[in-house]
């Protein structure tokens, strides 16, 4: 077993982006004897049952993105239902809500 730890600082400071970039490189590796390289990136507990700092940080990031994504989807459905009720039309809310993805386009570059 090999533990790989690092501090991510500089241009990309989120550990998620570093892990995704490392995963791409690790997928290119060919191991002798048909061995497989197992990665436990989002595991909450380490092999000793203790929470290691990197695993905890990645797990927290994963949970936050998951929960915020679900909340965002729920709010979009609720807004759609309210606008359908207000305008008595199923097409009008789609037209009104078409601008919502553009707000994400403005937010995402700031997080990268």
TAVEN-V880009 format. One line per field, one symbol per residue. ss: DSSP state (@ for helix, = for strand, . for the rest). psi: psi as a letter, one per 40 degrees, with the letter a starting at -180 (. if undefined). burial: # if it has 24 or more other ideal C-beta (glycine too) atoms within 12 Angstrom, else .. A space follows every 50 residues. Layout:
ss: ???
psi: ???
burial: ???
//
This chain:
ss: ..............@@@@@@@@@@@@@....@@@................ ..@@@@@@@@@@@@@@@@@@@@@@@@@@@@@@@@@@@....@@@@@@..@ @@@@@@@@@@@.
psi: hhhhiihhibdhehdddddddddddddeihiieeiihhhgdehdiideei hiddddddddddddddddddddddddddddddddddefieddddddeded dddddddddde.
burial: ..............##.##..#..................#......... ...##.###.#..................#............#...#... ............
//
